[in-house]
Amino acid sequence: MTQRQLPKWSELKPLLRPKPLQLDPTRRRLDSALTIADLRAVAKRRTPRSVFDYTDGAAEGEISLRRARGTFANLEFRPAILHDVSAIDTTTSFLGRPSALPFSFAPTGFTRMMQHEGERAVARVAQRTGIPYTLSTMGTTSIEDVAAAAPQARKWFQLYVWRDRSAAEDLMRRARQAGYEALVLTVDVPVAGARLRDARNGFSIPPALTVRTVADAAMHPAWWVNLLTTEPLTFASLSSWDGTIAELLDALFDPTMTLADLEWVRSQWDGPLIIKGIQTVEDARTVFDAGVDAIVLSNHGGRQLDRAPVPLRLLPEVREALGPDKEVMLDTGVMSGADVVAAVALGASSVMVGRAYLYGLMAGGEAGVQRAVDILTAEVRRTMALLGVPTVADLHPHHVRLP
């Protein structure tokens, strides 16, 4: 028979290690988030449904987004053993300048709608972390205010081409004067995609106080208090708008833009030019032949054309066609540091993350964005170590097998 005895206090005491009491509720929420999916769950609880769905959703049946995430989820890593990974170096470079990590913050519209700290918070985290941040044309903080909030950050400005070309020229001039390093020209929005979640929610800018939103406000009082008691929304590129997102895009953006218009952009912008929204090998070749400095393989996070190409699947073909020296970035479906590592291994110069940091912003403001970066950074470092890869430059296609 098993002999039993009552444990002594001296034996129990080393086992009793309660966690320190965290009195800050934001810190408590963020400390419990171990993955970007955890931050998403917190964001969903703390944000009105229409705002969360605007961030989380995609176009039509959301097939493009599911396929992108499924491709990342189903790929297979191929680790190498017996390599010294005692020191992991995550540094790399974009556009000839160093970056502490192989990812940057993608442009996102209406960021202060998601959480009142908005673009300033994101830019400050980018500055602290040592990665680029791209301010969207549809941002809710002005070009100048973002520059003032993070004067040492690497700031890029994302431009949609408007029907009113003089307005676009003014934006480029302001961005250059405010010290923005590169222009990211987005070319996959000739018209707005059918974002059905937004249509069903009646999502508008600014949010309308309907019966539904008033009821939702009762469930998310902190969000509404922050929106109504902080400075009014200031758009990066327009003074105001009273309507839906789709109506705004269709009213502002120019569906007549062609490759020839790149010459006009170049005449207005003398810094690095990045084209975002490339979805075929042919278009990748074409824009580089036209003299751009970098491209972003992107289907706009699945928010434009549903059933669009998955950027990660397209990446090896584009890299093979362009050779090793062209700057090729990638976005869409990135939800972990392992996703970042896989994309870089398959040929991406860097990766743009969007929803991942927005979930952090909605979960806890600037501290939440920092938490998202900390999660992604730890995952990048751990994945590289487990692959037997000490530096970003050592990542190669043989480390990944696509499904």
Secondary structure, DSSP 8 states (H G I E B T S, - for coil): --------HHHHGGG---------HHHHHHHT--SHHHHHHHHHHHS-HHHHHHHH--STT-HHHHHHHHHHHH-EE----S---SS-B--EEETTEEESSSEEE---SSHHHH-TTHHHHHHHHHHHHT--EEE-TT-SS-HHHHHHH-TTS-EEEEE--BSSHHHHHHHHHHHHHTT--EEEEE-S-SS----HHHHHHT-EES----HHHHHHHHH-HHHHHHHHHS-----SS-S---EEHHHHHHHHB-TT--TTHHHHHHHH--S-EEEEEE-SHHHHHHHHHTT-SEEEE--GGGTSSTT---HHHHHHHHHHHH-SSSEEEE-SS--SHHHHHHHHHTT-SEEEE-HHHHHHHHHHHHHHHHHHHHHHHHHHHHHHHHHT--BGGG--GGGEE--
